Amino acid sequence: MNKLESISTFVHVVEAGGFAAAARKMSLSRSAVNKHVLKLEEDLGVQLLSRSTRRVRPTPTGQAFYERCVGLLADLEEAERAASDAQEAPKGILKVNGPMSFGVRQLAPLVSEFLSIYPDIEMQLTLTDRFVDLVEEGYDLLIRISEPREQNGLITEPIADVRRVICAAPSYLRQVGRPDHPRDLTEHRCLNYGHLRTGTTWRLSGPDGEFAVNVKGPLCSNNAETLEAAAIQGLGIVKLPTFAVGKALRSGALEQVLPGYNGPQLVVSAVYLTHRQLSAKVRTFVRFLRQRLAPAPWEEGVPKKT
C-alpha cells in the first residue's frame, strides 16, 4: 500500500470529519479509506484518530501528524507544479461562499471582471450569512468578515480592513437629539444586527476607555440593507460597516454620530484549506480580491471623523 496515498487519505479524513465523507470526496469506498488509515496507524505504531459513531477526530498525536502531513503534501504539490510548468492559466470550477450584503455590494461587480480576465474558470458563488462548513459543504473558498482570528486546519488570509460607524438619519437626530457619549445610547432607539454574538451589547472604545452598552430598539435584523433602510427612514441609530452605509453617508441621508468611538476591528478575509493554498484558481482569485479591495474602495468619500 502506497504510504503517500495513505497520508493523503488520512488528511482527507481529518478535514472531512469522517471516513464516509472522505470516501465520497476521494471517490473511494469507505473500506478502502479505512484500510489506508489503519495501515498508517500500524506502520507508525500510534493511534491517529479517535473514532465515534458521530464523528472522527484526530488524537493529539494525530493532530500533530496531520499538520506535518499538510505541509508535506503542499510541498509535493508545489514541486509537481514547478515540474509541469505552473504558469498555465488557472481553470476549473471555483466554489465560493460569501456574506450576503458584502457579496451583493462588493463581490458581485468583481466576479464579472474576474471571469472576463480568466475565461477558463467557472465560478459557483453562494451568498449567505449563516455558518458555513467549508469542508462538508464542498467550498474551495470562503469570504468572511469578522474580528481577526485563526482557525485550526484553515488558512485565513486578510484582504481588507472594515470600519464600522454609528450613524442615524438627520430627521431622527433633530427629533431625539444626538448622543454625546456611548452611555447615552441606552436612551436612544438602536437598530441591532441580529447575528452578533454579543446580542444587543455594543462594544465601543474611545479616548476615555472601553464601553459595553446594552442597547434596545424596534428592529433587529441579520441584513445590513434592512437596517440601513430603517435608519434612513429615521427609525433609530445603527452601527454598520462603511461598505453598507458609505453611499448614505456621502449623500447625507445618514450622519455619523459618536465619531470618536469605534467597535472592534473587522477584517475581510479569504478562508481556505491549507492543502489547497497552492491551487491556482484559489490563489488567483484571492490575489485579485486583494488588488481590488485593498485599500477598501468603499471608504472613498466617507467622512473619517475622530
Buried (B, 14 or more C-beta within 10 A) or exposed (E): EEEEBBBBBBBBBBBBBBBBBBBBBBEBEBEBBBBBBBBBBEEEEEEBBEEEEEEBBBBEBBBEBBBEBBEBBBEBBEEEBEEEEEEEEBEEEBBBBBBBBBBBBBBEEBBEEBBEEBEEBEBEBBBEBEEBEBBEEBBBBBBBBBEEEEEEBBBBBEBBBBBBBBBBBEEBBEEBEBBEBBEBBEEBBBBBBBEBEEEBEBBBBBEEEEBEBEBBBEBBBBBBBBBBBBBBEBBBBBBBBBBBBBBBBBEEBBBBBBBEBBBEEBBBBBBBBBBBBBBBBBBBBBEBBBEBBEEBEBBEEBEEEE
